[in-house]
Amino acid sequence: MRKLNNILITGGAGFIGVNFIRYLLGESKQKSGFNGRIINLDALTYAGNIASLNEVEKKYTNGNYFFIHGDICVRSLIEEIFDKYDIDTIVHFAAESHVDRSILGPEAFIKTNFNGTFTLLDVARSRWKERDDTLFHHVSTDEVYGSLGETGYFTENTPYDPRSPYSASKAASDHLVMSYYHTFNLPITLSNCSNNYGPYQFPEKLIPLMINNMLEGKPLPVYGDGKNIRDWLYVEDHNIAVWEIMQKGRAGEKYNIGGENEWENIKLLDKLIDIVAEKSKTAPDKIRATITYVKDRAGHDRRYAIDCTKIKNELKWKQTVDFETGLKKTVDWYLSNSNWINQIKSGEYQKWIDKNYIKR
């Protein structure tokens, strides 16, 4: 098992990154057993919310947690972080990740997802050449594999077939990561996960968007016929898998992480309506009446489904949160954290970021 001491987490203010840090240092610290330092690097773009880590920052004033506002594409900054904190591990969450935004503006996705990954890899290569206690873990998506038909599953050997600028940028970064292993012997592991859900997810993503629109009586937009299928995975289960890979995964290997939990979008929405209706004491039919079918997204993949046999067999990982429980926990979190959502939607959080980070 690897001993990971000084971990640079990129994108640690984003949805999955926040939950990963909270897993290592927050409420779940006893589960993870982590006793090292975390250096959280995030550019605080639209989906990054450093306020999600307030409790962690207050608790760890003894040098176990550091936040750095910065861009992964700036090589001098990455070099400075490596040298100052003696980085021995990177877990690379940072990415532009919303497919719709990649269709409207692909350039940012190439810059962050590909060029940023290159910068991290190349600094790691230069700083770690004399070391044998390091690891670069790259977090990716099942979208790199393209679209499945009615049957079959993505395995680690499925050929890449990305369909959007987002998935293409992630596919390119996956290939670059693997090339640094084969060419430079950089110790890497890589994971491709299915759709995550849970607390702290940016409100424009499917599940939080639908929850918030239901609570506000707004239309529930559904792409196309609503029968696109996704495999859903609770975010903490994903992060447990990432941590297992980082500690015990074989260098140069990739691992698929899935929920084994396929749902058509429209059936997921129907289930979510029942949960929100019960918890908000609203008639479910009243909410269902707001479902609105909209023009399908360009290049919209029909079905994703992951075969995660490899990680289950090799690392003994398995999902711990069933979908019913996970959805209820997610709805409860959004119902209890309306201030977090309202600050984002009102623009107040962005004003605070502009004042304290972007424009300082």
One Martini backbone bead per residue (centre of mass of N, CA, C, O) as a GRO file, in nm:
protein
  360
    1MET     BB    1   0.096   0.036   0.023
    2ARG     BB    2   0.069   0.357  -0.012
    3LYS     BB    3   0.238   0.653   0.099
    4LEU     BB    4   0.052   0.952   0.150
    5ASN     BB    5   0.138   1.294   0.222
    6ASN     BB    6   0.154   1.520  -0.031
    7ILE     BB    7  -0.144   1.647  -0.162
    8LEU     BB    8  -0.243   1.741  -0.480
    9ILE     BB    9  -0.551   1.911  -0.540
   10THR     BB   10  -0.736   1.946  -0.816
   11GLY     BB   11  -1.037   2.091  -0.794
   12GLY     BB   12  -1.127   2.116  -0.469
   13ALA     BB   13  -1.399   2.317  -0.527
   14GLY     BB   14  -1.548   2.103  -0.647
   15PHE     BB   15  -1.765   1.860  -0.620
   16ILE     BB   16  -1.567   1.612  -0.596
   17GLY     BB   17  -1.334   1.750  -0.444
   18VAL     BB   18  -1.485   1.828  -0.190
   19ASN     BB   19  -1.567   1.534  -0.114
   20PHE     BB   20  -1.276   1.428  -0.095
   21ILE     BB   21  -1.176   1.613   0.131
   22ARG     BB   22  -1.400   1.530   0.331
   23TYR     BB   23  -1.308   1.236   0.340
   24LEU     BB   24  -1.010   1.289   0.446
   25LEU     BB   25  -1.093   1.551   0.671
   26GLY     BB   26  -1.372   1.502   0.764
   27GLU     BB   27  -1.628   1.305   0.858
   28SER     BB   28  -1.449   1.052   0.704
   29LYS     BB   29  -1.154   1.021   0.819
   30GLN     BB   30  -1.164   0.738   0.950
   31LYS     BB   31  -1.197   0.583   0.685
   32SER     BB   32  -0.930   0.677   0.537
   33GLY     BB   33  -0.661   0.740   0.726
   34PHE     BB   34  -0.556   1.024   0.683
   35ASN     BB   35  -0.225   1.215   0.776
   36GLY     BB   36  -0.169   1.439   0.587
   37ARG     BB   37  -0.141   1.669   0.324
   38ILE     BB   38  -0.336   1.939   0.177
   39ILE     BB   39  -0.340   2.080  -0.157
   40ASN     BB   40  -0.559   2.324  -0.283
   41LEU     BB   41  -0.623   2.368  -0.633
   42ASP     BB   42  -0.805   2.662  -0.759
   43ALA     BB   43  -0.968   2.889  -0.989
   44LEU     BB   44  -1.264   2.967  -0.939
   45THR     BB   45  -1.482   2.909  -1.115
   46TYR     BB   46  -1.816   2.875  -1.151
   47ALA     BB   47  -1.799   2.568  -0.992
   48GLY     BB   48  -1.634   2.688  -0.762
   49ASN     BB   49  -1.656   2.628  -0.387
   50ILE     BB   50  -1.495   2.724  -0.102
   51ALA     BB   51  -1.736   2.722   0.109
   52SER     BB   52  -1.751   2.398   0.122
   53LEU     BB   53  -1.465   2.423   0.323
   54ASN     BB   54  -1.487   2.576   0.593
   55GLU     BB   55  -1.459   2.354   0.814
   56VAL     BB   56  -1.184   2.252   0.726
   57GLU     BB   57  -1.026   2.518   0.753
   58LYS     BB   58  -1.086   2.559   1.060
   59LYS     BB   59  -0.973   2.282   1.166
   60TYR     BB   60  -0.693   2.314   0.973
   61THR     BB   61  -0.448   2.520   1.129
   62ASN     BB   62  -0.178   2.305   1.142
   63GLY     BB   63  -0.095   2.219   0.823
   64ASN     BB   64  -0.304   2.009   0.657
   65TYR     BB   65  -0.435   2.271   0.508
   66PHE     BB   66  -0.438   2.416   0.170
   67PHE     BB   67  -0.510   2.711  -0.016
   68ILE     BB   68  -0.497   2.768  -0.380
   69HIS     BB   69  -0.513   3.023  -0.609
   70GLY     BB   70  -0.524   2.870  -0.941
   71ASP     BB   71  -0.363   2.766  -1.244
   72ILE     BB   72  -0.271   2.470  -1.409
   73CYS     BB   73  -0.122   2.629  -1.659
   74VAL     BB   74   0.089   2.745  -1.449
   75ARG     BB   75   0.401   2.644  -1.413
   76SER     BB   76   0.529   2.820  -1.186
   77LEU     BB   77   0.317   2.743  -0.976
   78ILE     BB   78   0.358   2.437  -0.972
   79GLU     BB   79   0.656   2.446  -0.893
   80GLU     BB   80   0.617   2.596  -0.626
   81ILE     BB   81   0.439   2.382  -0.491
   82PHE     BB   82   0.634   2.145  -0.504
   83ASP     BB   83   0.864   2.283  -0.339
   84LYS     BB   84   0.709   2.380  -0.079
   85TYR     BB   85   0.536   2.079  -0.031
   86ASP     BB   86   0.652   1.814  -0.129
   87ILE     BB   87   0.523   1.665  -0.364
   88ASP     BB   88   0.391   1.309  -0.409
   89THR     BB   89   0.083   1.384  -0.495
   90ILE     BB   90  -0.176   1.351  -0.748
   91VAL     BB   91  -0.517   1.472  -0.780
   92HIS     BB   92  -0.707   1.510  -1.089
   93PHE     BB   93  -1.004   1.709  -1.115
   94ALA     BB   94  -0.957   1.934  -1.296
   95ALA     BB   95  -1.240   2.068  -1.491
   96GLU     BB   96  -1.418   2.098  -1.761
   97SER     BB   97  -1.772   1.948  -1.749
   98HIS     BB   98  -1.989   2.084  -1.936
   99VAL     BB   99  -2.130   2.004  -2.225
  100ASP     BB  100  -2.285   2.259  -2.307
  101ARG     BB  101  -2.038   2.450  -2.276
  102SER     BB  102  -1.862   2.301  -2.495
  103ILE     BB  103  -2.048   2.385  -2.732
  104LEU     BB  104  -2.026   2.700  -2.690
  105GLY     BB  105  -1.703   2.667  -2.553
  106PRO     BB  106  -1.422   2.481  -2.622
  107GLU     BB  107  -1.150   2.621  -2.539
  108ALA     BB  108  -1.150   2.583  -2.226
  109PHE     BB  109  -1.127   2.268  -2.243
  110ILE     BB  110  -0.850   2.252  -2.374
  111LYS     BB  111  -0.690   2.416  -2.172
  112THR     BB  112  -0.757   2.259  -1.909
  113ASN     BB  113  -0.774   1.945  -1.986
  114PHE     BB  114  -0.499   1.946  -2.150
  115ASN     BB  115  -0.288   2.167  -2.077
  116GLY     BB  116  -0.307   2.126  -1.770
  117THR     BB  117  -0.219   1.832  -1.767
  118PHE     BB  118   0.055   1.875  -1.892
  119THR     BB  119   0.176   2.056  -1.674
  120LEU     BB  120   0.159   1.854  -1.442
  121LEU     BB  121   0.319   1.624  -1.571
  122ASP     BB  122   0.587   1.782  -1.632
  123VAL     BB  123   0.651   1.862  -1.344
  124ALA     BB  124   0.653   1.582  -1.225
  125ARG     BB  125   0.881   1.471  -1.400
  126SER     BB  126   1.102   1.680  -1.300
  127ARG     BB  127   1.060   1.628  -0.976
  128TRP     BB  128   1.051   1.281  -0.982
  129LYS     BB  129   1.311   1.137  -1.111
  130GLU     BB  130   1.443   1.047  -0.804
  131ARG     BB  131   1.172   0.895  -0.735
  132ASP     BB  132   0.958   0.618  -0.554
  133ASP     BB  133   0.694   0.799  -0.394
  134THR     BB  134   0.483   0.840  -0.639
  135LEU     BB  135   0.167   1.005  -0.773
  136PHE     BB  136  -0.062   1.007  -1.061
  137HIS     BB  137  -0.404   1.094  -1.050
  138HIS     BB  138  -0.660   1.045  -1.297
  139VAL     BB  139  -0.973   1.201  -1.358
  140SER     BB  140  -1.247   1.062  -1.532
  141THR     BB  141  -1.471   0.952  -1.796
  142ASP     BB  142  -1.720   0.771  -1.974
  143GLU     BB  143  -1.743   0.968  -2.230
  144VAL     BB  144  -1.491   0.864  -2.396
  145TYR     BB  145  -1.656   0.604  -2.520
  146GLY     BB  146  -1.939   0.712  -2.575
  147SER     BB  147  -2.196   0.510  -2.721
  148LEU     BB  148  -2.447   0.295  -2.637
  149GLY     BB  149  -2.649   0.060  -2.665
  150GLU     BB  150  -2.876  -0.158  -2.522
  151THR     BB  151  -2.604  -0.309  -2.487
  152GLY     BB  152  -2.357  -0.329  -2.274
  153TYR     BB  153  -2.014  -0.228  -2.171
  154PHE     BB  154  -1.777  -0.053  -2.018
  155THR     BB  155  -1.437  -0.096  -2.044
  156GLU     BB  156  -1.094  -0.061  -2.027
  157ASN     BB  157  -1.099  -0.164  -2.357
  158THR     BB  158  -1.260   0.050  -2.470
  159PRO     BB  159  -1.288   0.242  -2.721
  160TYR     BB  160  -1.254   0.554  -2.814
  161ASP     BB  161  -1.565   0.790  -2.867
  162PRO     BB  162  -1.601   1.094  -2.875
  163ARG     BB  163  -1.885   1.359  -2.901
  164SER     BB  164  -1.751   1.600  -2.745
  165PRO     BB  165  -1.547   1.844  -2.640
  166TYR     BB  166  -1.528   1.734  -2.360
  167SER     BB  167  -1.464   1.429  -2.417
  168ALA     BB  168  -1.219   1.491  -2.598
  169SER     BB  169  -1.046   1.633  -2.381
  170LYS     BB  170  -1.038   1.384  -2.193
  171ALA     BB  171  -0.920   1.179  -2.386
  172ALA     BB  172  -0.657   1.331  -2.438
  173SER     BB  173  -0.563   1.329  -2.140
  174ASP     BB  174  -0.551   1.026  -2.104
  175HIS     BB  175  -0.333   0.974  -2.319
  176LEU     BB  176  -0.118   1.153  -2.191
  177VAL     BB  177  -0.088   1.005  -1.927
  178MET     BB  178  -0.005   0.729  -2.051
  179SER     BB  179   0.248   0.840  -2.200
  180TYR     BB  180   0.410   0.909  -1.935
  181TYR     BB  181   0.441   0.619  -1.855
  182HIS     BB  182   0.572   0.491  -2.116
  183THR     BB  183   0.801   0.713  -2.164
  184PHE     BB  184   0.877   0.818  -1.837
  185ASN     BB  185   0.772   0.646  -1.589
  186LEU     BB  186   0.526   0.766  -1.469
  187PRO     BB  187   0.333   0.737  -1.191
  188ILE     BB  188   0.014   0.602  -1.273
  189THR     BB  189  -0.339   0.663  -1.250
  190LEU     BB  190  -0.679   0.570  -1.372
  191SER     BB  191  -1.019   0.709  -1.393
  192ASN     BB  192  -1.359   0.603  -1.487
  193CYS     BB  193  -1.669   0.759  -1.449
  194SER     BB  194  -1.975   0.802  -1.363
  195ASN     BB  195  -2.242   0.957  -1.262
  196ASN     BB  196  -2.259   1.198  -1.028
  197TYR     BB  197  -2.397   1.236  -0.691
  198GLY     BB  198  -2.482   1.501  -0.452
  199PRO     BB  199  -2.335   1.709  -0.262
  200TYR     BB  200  -2.222   2.021  -0.395
  201GLN     BB  201  -2.364   2.057  -0.662
  202PHE     BB  202  -2.402   2.224  -0.929
  203PRO     BB  203  -2.715   2.364  -1.029
  204GLU     BB  204  -2.689   2.271  -1.353
  205LYS     BB  205  -2.722   1.998  -1.287
  206LEU     BB  206  -2.958   1.771  -1.307
  207ILE     BB  207  -3.045   1.712  -1.010
  208PRO     BB  208  -3.027   2.002  -0.884
  209LEU     BB  209  -3.201   2.138  -1.095
  210MET     BB  210  -3.462   1.978  -1.041
  211ILE     BB  211  -3.493   2.038  -0.745
  212ASN     BB  212  -3.503   2.351  -0.765
  213ASN     BB  213  -3.738   2.371  -0.966
  214MET     BB  214  -3.946   2.236  -0.790
  215LEU     BB  215  -3.929   2.439  -0.546
  216GLU     BB  216  -3.994   2.692  -0.764
  217GLY     BB  217  -4.195   2.605  -1.006
  218LYS     BB  218  -4.032   2.514  -1.246
  219PRO     BB  219  -3.934   2.391  -1.518
  220LEU     BB  220  -3.861   2.054  -1.654
  221PRO     BB  221  -3.600   1.988  -1.849
  222VAL     BB  222  -3.607   1.762  -2.139
  223TYR     BB  223  -3.431   1.582  -2.346
  224GLY     BB  224  -3.607   1.493  -2.587
  225ASP     BB  225  -3.740   1.174  -2.477
  226GLY     BB  226  -3.580   1.089  -2.196
  227LYS     BB  227  -3.407   0.798  -2.278
  228ASN     BB  228  -3.152   0.854  -2.166
  229ILE     BB  229  -2.869   0.675  -2.029
  230ARG     BB  230  -2.752   0.644  -1.687
  231ASP     BB  231  -2.488   0.598  -1.451
  232TRP     BB  232  -2.522   0.602  -1.098
  233LEU     BB  233  -2.306   0.774  -0.846
  234TYR     BB  234  -2.206   0.816  -0.544
  235VAL     BB  235  -1.962   1.030  -0.447
  236GLU     BB  236  -1.835   0.866  -0.212
  237ASP     BB  237  -1.790   0.606  -0.371
  238HIS     BB  238  -1.596   0.729  -0.568
  239ASN     BB  239  -1.381   0.830  -0.357
  240ILE     BB  240  -1.314   0.556  -0.242
  241ALA     BB  241  -1.204   0.446  -0.508
  242VAL     BB  242  -0.978   0.649  -0.551
  243TRP     BB  243  -0.828   0.583  -0.286
  244GLU     BB  244  -0.774   0.288  -0.352
  245ILE     BB  245  -0.607   0.337  -0.604
  246MET     BB  246  -0.387   0.516  -0.477
  247GLN     BB  247  -0.292   0.289  -0.274
  248LYS     BB  248  -0.335  -0.005  -0.475
  249GLY     BB  249  -0.289   0.057  -0.753
  250ARG     BB  250  -0.162   0.000  -1.057
  251ALA     BB  251   0.074   0.106  -1.240
  252GLY     BB  252  -0.066   0.200  -1.553
  253GLU     BB  253  -0.367   0.189  -1.465
  254LYS     BB  254  -0.716   0.138  -1.524
  255TYR     BB  255  -1.041   0.239  -1.372
  256ASN     BB  256  -1.366   0.154  -1.340
  257ILE     BB  257  -1.647   0.361  -1.212
  258GLY     BB  258  -1.959   0.235  -1.093
  259GLY     BB  259  -2.313   0.190  -1.008
  260GLU     BB  260  -2.497  -0.017  -1.140
  261ASN     BB  261  -2.725   0.236  -1.231
  262GLU     BB  262  -2.968   0.249  -1.451
  263TRP     BB  263  -3.122   0.551  -1.609
  264GLU     BB  264  -3.363   0.713  -1.724
  265ASN     BB  265  -3.425   1.036  -1.716
  266ILE     BB  266  -3.740   1.020  -1.677
  267LYS     BB  267  -3.729   0.812  -1.438
  268LEU     BB  268  -3.559   0.976  -1.251
  269LEU     BB  269  -3.750   1.217  -1.233
  270ASP     BB  270  -3.989   1.061  -1.115
  271LYS     BB  271  -3.844   0.980  -0.854
  272LEU     BB  272  -3.770   1.267  -0.761
  273ILE     BB  273  -4.055   1.376  -0.735
  274ASP     BB  274  -4.147   1.193  -0.503
  275ILE     BB  275  -3.937   1.292  -0.297
  276VAL     BB  276  -3.993   1.599  -0.305
  277ALA     BB  277  -4.294   1.589  -0.247
  278GLU     BB  278  -4.276   1.459   0.033
  279LYS     BB  279  -4.070   1.672   0.166
  280SER     BB  280  -4.257   1.939   0.058
  281LYS     BB  281  -4.561   1.891   0.044
  282THR     BB  282  -4.630   1.800  -0.261
  283ALA     BB  283  -4.787   1.741  -0.543
  284PRO     BB  284  -4.673   1.537  -0.787
  285ASP     BB  285  -4.857   1.630  -1.028
  286LYS     BB  286  -4.773   1.925  -1.018
  287ILE     BB  287  -4.480   1.870  -1.099
  288ARG     BB  288  -4.526   1.701  -1.363
  289ALA     BB  289  -4.659   1.946  -1.521
  290THR     BB  290  -4.352   2.081  -1.567
  291ILE     BB  291  -4.271   1.909  -1.785
  292THR     BB  292  -4.018   1.979  -2.049
  293TYR     BB  293  -3.962   1.937  -2.377
  294VAL     BB  294  -3.651   1.954  -2.548
  295LYS     BB  295  -3.412   2.001  -2.742
  296ASP     BB  296  -3.165   1.820  -2.828
  297ARG     BB  297  -2.853   1.753  -2.783
  298ALA     BB  298  -2.567   1.771  -2.928
  299GLY     BB  299  -2.433   1.460  -2.929
  300HIS     BB  300  -2.623   1.270  -2.766
  301ASP     BB  301  -2.582   1.023  -2.568
  302ARG     BB  302  -2.768   0.739  -2.501
  303ARG     BB  303  -2.554   0.534  -2.342
  304TYR     BB  304  -2.438   0.444  -2.012
  305ALA     BB  305  -2.209   0.171  -1.898
  306ILE     BB  306  -2.040   0.005  -1.630
  307ASP     BB  307  -1.761  -0.206  -1.587
  308CYS     BB  308  -1.636  -0.291  -1.241
  309THR     BB  309  -1.469  -0.560  -1.202
  310LYS     BB  310  -1.174  -0.480  -1.157
  311ILE     BB  311  -1.201  -0.317  -0.887
  312LYS     BB  312  -1.343  -0.542  -0.732
  313ASN     BB  313  -1.121  -0.762  -0.758
  314GLU     BB  314  -0.852  -0.604  -0.687
  315LEU     BB  315  -0.976  -0.382  -0.444
  316LYS     BB  316  -1.263  -0.446  -0.308
  317TRP     BB  317  -1.473  -0.271  -0.425
  318LYS     BB  318  -1.793  -0.104  -0.338
  319GLN     BB  319  -2.096  -0.016  -0.314
  320THR     BB  320  -2.294   0.159  -0.038
  321VAL     BB  321  -2.513   0.336  -0.203
  322ASP     BB  322  -2.821   0.346  -0.272
  323PHE     BB  323  -3.033   0.524  -0.468
  324GLU     BB  324  -3.254   0.594  -0.271
  325THR     BB  325  -3.069   0.699  -0.049
  326GLY     BB  326  -2.903   0.905  -0.216
  327LEU     BB  327  -3.140   1.085  -0.304
  328LYS     BB  328  -3.240   1.159  -0.020
  329LYS     BB  329  -2.974   1.287   0.074
  330THR     BB  330  -2.966   1.501  -0.148
  331VAL     BB  331  -3.233   1.643  -0.095
  332ASP     BB  332  -3.176   1.714   0.199
  333TRP     BB  333  -2.936   1.896   0.143
  334TYR     BB  334  -3.084   2.109  -0.035
  335LEU     BB  335  -3.300   2.178   0.181
  336SER     BB  336  -3.061   2.263   0.403
  337ASN     BB  337  -2.895   2.455   0.157
  338SER     BB  338  -3.017   2.730   0.036
  339ASN     BB  339  -2.788   2.936   0.073
  340TRP     BB  340  -2.583   2.807  -0.116
  341ILE     BB  341  -2.761   2.834  -0.369
  342ASN     BB  342  -2.841   3.139  -0.358
  343GLN     BB  343  -2.554   3.256  -0.382
  344ILE     BB  344  -2.509   3.150  -0.667
  345LYS     BB  345  -2.773   3.252  -0.818
  346SER     BB  346  -2.734   3.566  -0.728
  347GLY     BB  347  -2.399   3.630  -0.725
  348GLU     BB  348  -2.262   3.661  -0.441
  349TYR     BB  349  -2.030   3.464  -0.461
  350GLN     BB  350  -1.887   3.596  -0.707
  351LYS     BB  351  -1.831   3.864  -0.567
  352TRP     BB  352  -1.650   3.744  -0.350
  353ILE     BB  353  -1.440   3.626  -0.539
  354ASP     BB  354  -1.361   3.884  -0.685
  355LYS     BB  355  -1.261   4.029  -0.424
  356ASN     BB  356  -1.070   3.785  -0.289
  357TYR     BB  357  -0.931   3.670  -0.578
  358ILE     BB  358  -0.948   3.774  -0.879
  359LYS     BB  359  -0.883   4.106  -0.795
  360ARG     BB  360  -0.620   4.105  -0.596
   0.00000   0.00000   0.00000
